[in-house]
């Protein structure tokens, strides 16, 4: 029989296409953070998550999970496709509930970022906000009147699926830093894989190919952001994902979006800011999703109870 949630601590997990991050939420703080490479199979992922739970050596009230794809929070699974293909259509919520013996919540990673920013971050002071999350793929989310908009098929904000050119290239394919690094490796005919950080380092050292790859990534990101901005006209666009923490990145993207507004006659002054919580946004938003589903109750001390 699973425990009934009433308060923290919570085990918080962010499953990404490349990395799984985790931590503990207690006393309104995220602590004990760690990460591991995303396994290639569900049994391996489950084994790693159970290991994290065991090593924490504490009693959790529940498990709050962020993950990619079109997440059906009621059915407890991902519909369509995601960056972790073995989770598509799999009843992950029920499976983890049974394996971990705890209440589980799941939510799309970009939606988690939106929940975090609306709850405690850089969307607290606006009613409407759009998020563009830049990682292994390009995700996003939409808040109207501080409420998540998910759409009929839980697909609102999946900006990475936008077809950007005549040969069918999507925003995720053209603007993901991971894909950008892969293109750089192919063009340079490198024998080992490189990261986006490697490309930026080479660009700073004067490598023209690296500079061009970064330029193209930013160009496609700005076009995707512009198209989304003029479609929804939010009060603020927040940029998330690890690359958003790079000095000058958000300011450069903001300038490119504003130039597109000017060049295309759109009478919009853009408000583009980074997510406050950067790489922790998905974890904190997963906590918010858990509370929305299960609620919370005051801690009762031994003296009180």
C-alpha positions as CSV (number, residue, x, y, z in Angstrom):
1,X,0.0,0.0,0.0
2,X,1.4,3.4,-1.0
3,X,1.9,6.2,1.5
4,X,-0.5,9.1,1.3
5,X,1.3,12.3,0.6
6,X,1.0,15.1,3.1
7,X,4.2,17.1,3.1
8,X,7.8,17.1,1.9
9,X,10.4,15.7,1.6
10,X,9.9,14.8,-2.0
11,X,12.2,12.9,-4.3
12,X,12.4,15.0,-7.5
13,X,13.6,13.7,-10.9
14,X,14.1,15.3,-14.3
15,X,14.4,12.7,-17.0
16,X,16.1,14.2,-20.1
17,X,17.2,12.8,-23.4
18,X,20.9,12.9,-22.3
19,X,20.9,13.2,-18.5
20,X,18.7,12.4,-15.6
21,X,18.9,14.9,-12.8
22,X,17.5,14.4,-9.3
23,X,17.3,16.0,-5.9
24,X,15.4,16.3,-2.7
25,X,12.8,19.0,-2.0
26,X,12.3,19.8,1.7
27,X,11.6,23.0,3.7
28,X,11.0,24.9,0.4
29,X,14.5,24.1,-0.8
30,X,16.1,21.9,-3.5
31,X,19.1,20.0,-2.1
32,X,21.1,16.8,-2.5
33,X,21.3,17.2,-6.3
34,X,22.9,14.7,-8.6
35,X,22.8,13.3,-12.1
36,X,23.5,10.3,-14.3
37,X,23.5,9.6,-18.0
38,X,20.1,8.6,-19.3
39,X,20.0,4.8,-19.7
40,X,19.1,3.2,-23.0
41,X,16.4,0.9,-21.5
42,X,13.5,1.1,-19.0
43,X,14.9,-1.6,-16.7
44,X,18.2,0.3,-16.5
45,X,16.4,3.6,-15.8
46,X,14.2,2.0,-13.1
47,X,17.3,0.4,-11.5
48,X,19.0,3.8,-11.4
49,X,16.0,5.5,-9.9
50,X,15.6,2.9,-7.2
51,X,19.3,3.2,-6.4
52,X,18.8,7.0,-6.0
53,X,15.9,6.4,-3.7
54,X,17.8,3.9,-1.6
55,X,20.9,6.0,-1.3
56,X,19.0,9.0,-0.1
57,X,18.3,7.0,3.0
58,X,15.2,8.9,4.1
59,X,11.5,8.5,3.9
60,X,9.9,10.5,1.1
61,X,6.3,11.6,0.8
62,X,6.3,11.2,-2.9
63,X,8.1,11.3,-6.2
64,X,7.8,14.3,-8.5
65,X,9.0,13.7,-12.1
66,X,9.7,16.0,-15.1
67,X,10.1,14.2,-18.5
68,X,10.0,15.0,-22.2
69,X,7.1,14.5,-24.5
70,X,3.4,15.0,-24.6
71,X,2.6,14.0,-21.0
72,X,-0.9,12.9,-20.0
73,X,-0.8,13.6,-16.3
74,X,-4.1,11.7,-15.8
75,X,-3.3,8.6,-17.7
76,X,0.2,8.7,-16.4
77,X,2.1,8.2,-19.6
78,X,3.6,10.0,-22.7
79,X,1.6,10.1,-25.9
80,X,3.4,10.6,-29.2
81,X,7.1,10.7,-29.1
82,X,9.8,12.0,-26.8
83,X,13.6,12.2,-26.4
84,X,13.4,9.0,-24.4
85,X,11.7,6.7,-26.9
86,X,11.2,3.7,-24.6
87,X,8.9,5.8,-22.4
88,X,6.5,6.6,-25.2
89,X,3.1,5.1,-24.4
90,X,4.5,3.4,-21.3
91,X,2.5,3.7,-18.0
92,X,5.5,5.2,-16.2
93,X,3.5,6.8,-13.4
94,X,1.8,3.5,-12.4
95,X,5.1,1.6,-12.8
96,X,7.0,3.9,-10.6
97,X,4.2,4.0,-8.0
98,X,4.4,0.2,-7.8
99,X,8.2,0.0,-7.8
100,X,8.9,2.8,-5.4
101,X,5.9,2.5,-3.1
102,X,5.2,6.2,-3.3
103,X,2.7,8.6,-4.9
104,X,4.1,9.8,-8.2
105,X,3.3,12.9,-10.3
106,X,4.6,13.4,-13.9
107,X,4.6,16.5,-16.1
108,X,6.2,17.6,-19.3
109,X,9.6,19.1,-18.7
110,X,8.9,22.5,-20.3
111,X,5.5,22.6,-18.5
112,X,7.5,22.0,-15.3
113,X,9.7,24.9,-16.1
114,X,6.7,27.1,-16.6
115,X,5.2,26.0,-13.3
116,X,8.4,26.8,-11.5
117,X,8.7,30.2,-13.1
118,X,5.1,31.1,-12.4
119,X,5.3,29.8,-8.8
120,X,8.6,31.2,-7.7
121,X,10.5,32.6,-10.7
122,X,10.6,35.1,-13.5
123,X,6.9,34.8,-14.5
124,X,5.4,35.6,-11.1
125,X,4.8,39.3,-12.1
126,X,3.0,38.6,-15.4
127,X,-0.2,37.0,-16.3
128,X,0.9,35.5,-19.6
129,X,4.2,34.0,-20.4
130,X,5.8,31.7,-23.0
131,X,8.8,29.5,-22.4
132,X,11.3,28.2,-24.9
133,X,13.4,25.4,-23.4
134,X,16.6,24.7,-25.3
135,X,18.2,21.3,-24.7
136,X,18.6,18.0,-26.5
137,X,15.5,19.1,-28.4
138,X,13.5,22.4,-28.3
139,X,10.5,22.4,-26.0
140,X,8.2,25.0,-24.7
141,X,5.1,25.9,-22.7
142,X,2.5,28.5,-22.4
143,X,0.9,30.2,-19.4
144,X,-2.3,32.3,-19.7
145,X,-3.6,33.9,-16.5
146,X,-0.9,31.9,-14.6
147,X,-2.5,28.7,-15.8
148,X,-0.8,26.1,-18.0
149,X,-2.3,25.7,-21.5
150,X,-1.8,22.1,-22.6
151,X,-4.2,21.7,-25.6
152,X,-6.3,18.7,-26.7
153,X,-3.4,16.4,-27.2
154,X,-1.2,17.8,-24.4
155,X,0.9,19.3,-27.2
156,X,0.8,23.1,-26.6
157,X,4.3,24.5,-26.6
158,X,6.0,21.7,-28.5
159,X,7.8,24.3,-30.6
160,X,10.5,21.9,-31.6
161,X,8.1,20.3,-34.1
162,X,7.8,23.4,-36.2
163,X,9.0,22.8,-39.7
164,X,11.5,25.6,-40.5
165,X,12.6,25.1,-44.1
166,X,11.6,23.6,-47.4
167,X,13.4,20.3,-46.7
168,X,11.4,19.6,-43.6
169,X,14.0,20.6,-41.0
170,X,12.4,21.1,-37.6
171,X,13.3,23.7,-35.0
172,X,14.7,20.9,-32.7
173,X,16.9,19.6,-35.6
174,X,18.2,23.0,-36.6
175,X,18.4,24.9,-33.3
176,X,19.3,22.3,-30.6
177,X,22.8,22.9,-29.1
178,X,23.3,19.1,-29.2
179,X,22.4,18.9,-32.9
180,X,24.6,22.0,-33.5
181,X,27.6,20.2,-31.9
182,X,26.9,17.1,-34.0
183,X,26.9,19.2,-37.2
184,X,30.1,20.8,-36.2
185,X,31.7,17.4,-35.6
186,X,30.6,16.1,-39.0
187,X,31.8,19.2,-40.8
188,X,35.2,19.1,-39.1
189,X,35.3,15.3,-39.6
190,X,36.1,14.8,-35.9
191,X,36.5,11.2,-34.7
192,X,35.2,11.9,-31.2
193,X,31.9,13.6,-30.1
194,X,31.9,17.2,-29.1
195,X,29.6,19.3,-26.9
196,X,28.2,22.7,-27.5
197,X,30.7,24.0,-25.0
198,X,33.5,22.6,-27.2
199,X,32.1,24.4,-30.2
200,X,31.9,27.7,-28.3
201,X,35.5,27.2,-27.1
202,X,36.6,26.6,-30.7
203,X,34.7,29.6,-31.9
204,X,36.3,31.8,-29.3
205,X,39.7,30.6,-30.6
206,X,38.8,31.7,-34.1
207,X,37.5,28.6,-35.7
208,X,35.3,29.8,-38.6
209,X,33.3,26.6,-38.8
210,X,32.4,26.8,-35.1
211,X,31.4,30.4,-35.5
212,X,29.1,29.6,-38.4
213,X,27.5,26.7,-36.6
214,X,26.7,28.9,-33.6
215,X,25.4,31.6,-35.9
216,X,23.0,29.2,-37.6
217,X,21.8,27.8,-34.3
218,X,21.0,31.3,-33.1
219,X,19.4,32.3,-36.4
220,X,16.9,29.4,-36.3
221,X,16.2,29.9,-32.6
222,X,15.3,33.5,-33.2
223,X,13.1,32.6,-36.1
224,X,11.3,30.0,-34.0
225,X,10.9,32.4,-31.1
226,X,9.7,35.2,-33.4
227,X,7.0,32.9,-35.0
228,X,5.8,31.9,-31.6
229,X,5.9,35.4,-30.2
230,X,3.8,36.9,-32.9
231,X,1.3,33.9,-32.7
232,X,0.7,34.2,-29.0
233,X,1.9,37.7,-28.1
234,X,2.8,36.9,-24.5
235,X,3.9,39.5,-21.9
236,X,7.2,37.7,-21.5
237,X,9.3,35.1,-23.2
238,X,11.5,33.0,-20.9
239,X,14.5,31.1,-22.1
240,X,15.5,27.9,-20.3
241,X,17.9,25.0,-20.7
242,X,21.5,24.8,-19.8
243,X,22.7,27.1,-22.6
244,X,20.5,29.9,-21.2
245,X,23.0,30.3,-18.4
246,X,25.8,31.2,-20.9
247,X,26.8,34.9,-20.4
248,X,25.3,37.0,-23.1
249,X,23.3,34.2,-24.7
250,X,19.8,35.5,-23.8
251,X,20.7,39.1,-24.7
252,X,22.0,38.0,-28.1
253,X,18.8,36.0,-28.8
254,X,16.6,39.0,-27.6
255,X,18.4,41.3,-30.0
256,X,17.9,38.9,-32.9
257,X,14.1,38.5,-32.1
258,X,13.7,42.3,-31.9
259,X,15.4,42.7,-35.2
260,X,13.0,40.3,-36.8
261,X,10.1,42.2,-35.3
262,X,11.5,45.4,-36.8
263,X,12.3,43.9,-40.2
264,X,8.8,42.4,-40.5
265,X,6.9,45.4,-39.3
266,X,5.6,43.7,-36.1
267,X,4.8,46.4,-33.5
268,X,6.0,44.4,-30.6
269,X,8.6,45.2,-28.0
270,X,9.9,41.9,-26.8
271,X,10.5,41.0,-23.2
272,X,13.0,38.1,-23.2
273,X,14.5,36.9,-19.9
274,X,16.2,33.8,-18.7
275,X,14.4,31.3,-16.5
276,X,15.3,32.2,-12.9
277,X,16.0,28.6,-12.0
278,X,18.0,27.7,-15.1
279,X,18.9,24.0,-14.8
280,X,16.8,23.5,-11.7
281,X,13.5,24.8,-13.3
282,X,12.3,21.3,-14.3
283,X,12.9,19.9,-10.8
284,X,11.2,22.8,-9.0
285,X,8.3,22.7,-11.4
286,X,7.8,19.0,-10.8
287,X,7.4,19.8,-7.2
288,X,4.7,22.3,-8.0
289,X,2.9,19.7,-10.2
290,X,3.0,17.2,-7.3
291,X,1.4,19.8,-5.0
292,X,-1.2,20.6,-7.5
293,X,-2.2,16.9,-7.8
294,X,-1.9,15.8,-4.2
295,X,-1.9,19.0,-2.1
296,X,0.1,19.5,1.0
297,X,-0.6,19.6,4.7
298,X,1.2,21.2,7.7
299,X,4.0,19.2,9.3
300,X,2.8,17.8,12.6
301,X,5.6,17.5,15.2
302,X,5.7,14.9,17.9
303,X,4.8,17.5,20.5
304,X,1.8,18.6,18.5
305,X,0.6,15.1,17.5
